[in-house]
């Protein structure tokens, strides 16, 4: 199912989405944060596994496309919903689309999906420094629950876990 808003088409899976989501992440985080190829391969591998095991009643993928260009994406992985909570993953907005409300729209849609599914808790992993994303999370009610220093993807980051209790 797809819908349109302001020149953006919202949909889910489409052929080539695994490559496009992986490419957008790899290019953005390499350019802005110095992440190395281990990040790209992890995103590609984990996203491909998610698509392969996708269950419509449990998971969601929301993509935003302008023309033929991926403008953004977000996914809900519900595989751990009964224990840890549903997990927000692969949330990204392409730089030319940032600051236009697309990220807020994608995140709000995913939170609503989780509510409809009856998930009690949502969580996501991010890292310190993504200030605009942190504001979006906090506006939706997510709260920082855990953080630690880690060396991964060729960089030193302060990884952070945000959680939102729904019920």
C-alpha positions in Angstrom: 0.0 0.0 0.0 1.3 3.4 -0.9 0.3 7.0 -0.2 1.5 10.4 -1.4 2.3 13.6 0.4 4.2 16.7 -0.9 5.9 14.8 -3.8 6.9 11.9 -1.5 5.4 8.4 -2.1 5.1 6.3 1.1 5.3 2.6 0.6 6.9 -0.5 2.1 9.0 -3.0 0.3 9.9 -2.6 -3.3 12.5 -4.3 -5.4 15.9 -2.8 -4.7 15.0 -1.5 -1.3 17.6 -3.5 0.5 20.4 -2.0 -1.6 18.9 1.5 -1.4 18.5 1.6 2.4 21.9 0.1 2.9 23.5 2.6 0.5 21.8 5.6 2.1 23.0 4.5 5.6 26.5 3.7 4.3 27.0 7.0 2.5 25.5 9.2 5.2 27.3 7.6 8.2 30.6 7.4 6.3 30.5 11.1 5.3 29.2 12.5 8.5 30.6 10.2 11.2 33.5 8.4 9.5 32.0 4.9 9.8 33.8 2.2 7.8 32.7 -0.7 5.7 31.9 -2.8 8.7 28.9 -0.5 9.2 27.7 -0.9 5.7 28.0 -4.7 5.7 26.2 -4.9 9.1 23.3 -2.8 7.8 23.1 -4.7 4.6 23.2 -8.1 6.3 20.8 -7.3 9.1 18.3 -5.5 6.8 18.3 -8.3 4.3 17.6 -10.8 7.2 14.7 -8.6 8.3 13.2 -8.5 4.8 13.6 -12.2 4.4 11.9 -13.0 7.8 9.3 -10.2 7.5 5.9 -10.9 9.0 3.2 -8.5 8.0 1.3 -9.0 11.3 4.4 -8.3 13.4 6.8 -6.1 11.4 6.6 -2.9 9.3 8.8 -1.3 6.7 7.9 2.3 5.7 9.8 3.9 2.9 9.6 7.4 1.5 10.5 7.9 -2.2 10.8 11.1 -4.2 10.8 10.2 -7.9 13.2 7.2 -8.0 15.3 8.4 -5.0 14.9 7.0 -1.5 14.1 9.9 0.7 13.9 8.0 4.0 13.0 4.8 5.7 12.1 3.3 9.0 11.2 -0.2 10.2 9.6 -1.9 13.1 11.0 -5.3 14.0 8.5 -7.0 16.2 10.4 -10.2 16.7 11.3 -9.3 20.3 8.1 -7.5 21.2 7.1 -10.1 23.8 10.4 -9.8 25.7 12.4 -6.6 25.0 9.8 -4.7 23.0 9.4 -3.8 19.3 12.5 -2.3 17.8 12.7 0.7 15.6 15.5 0.2 13.0 16.9 1.6 9.8 15.5 5.1 10.5 17.1 7.6 8.2 16.2 10.7 6.1 18.3 11.6 3.1 20.1 14.9 3.7 18.2 16.8 1.0 14.9 15.8 2.7 16.0 16.7 6.3 14.3 19.5 8.1 11.0 19.1 6.2 9.1 16.9 8.7 9.7 13.6 6.9 11.5 12.1 9.9 8.7 13.1 12.2 6.1 11.6 9.8 8.0 8.3 9.6 8.5 8.0 13.3 4.9 8.9 14.2 3.7 6.3 11.7 5.9 3.6 13.3 4.7 4.4 16.8 1.1 4.2 15.6 1.8 0.8 14.0 3.2 -0.4 17.4 0.1 0.9 19.2 -2.2 -0.9 16.7 -0.2 -4.1 17.3 -0.6 -3.8 21.0 3.1 -3.7 21.7 3.8 -2.6 25.3 7.3 -1.1 24.7 9.3 0.2 21.8 13.1 0.6 21.8 15.8 1.8 19.5 19.6 2.1 19.5 21.3 5.2 18.4 24.4 7.2 19.4 25.2 10.5 21.0 25.5 13.4 18.5 22.4 12.8 16.4 20.6 15.8 18.0 17.7 16.2 15.6 16.9 12.5 15.8 17.0 12.7 19.6 14.6 15.6 19.6 12.2 13.5 17.5 12.4 10.6 19.8 11.8 12.7 22.9 8.8 14.4 21.3 7.2 11.0 20.8 7.9 10.2 24.5 11.1 8.0 24.1 13.4 8.3 27.1 17.1 7.5 27.3 17.4 4.2 29.3 21.0 3.1 28.8 24.3 4.4 27.3 27.9 3.2 27.0 31.1 3.9 25.1 32.0 1.6 22.3 34.5 1.3 19.5 32.7 0.0 16.4 32.4 0.8 12.7 35.9 2.4 12.8 34.8 5.1 15.3 34.4 5.7 19.0 30.8 6.4 19.9 28.6 6.7 22.9 25.8 4.3 22.0 22.4 5.0 23.5 19.2 3.1 24.0 15.9 4.9 24.0 12.6 3.3 25.1 8.9 4.2 25.0 6.3 2.4 27.1 3.0 2.4 25.3 0.7 0.5 27.7 
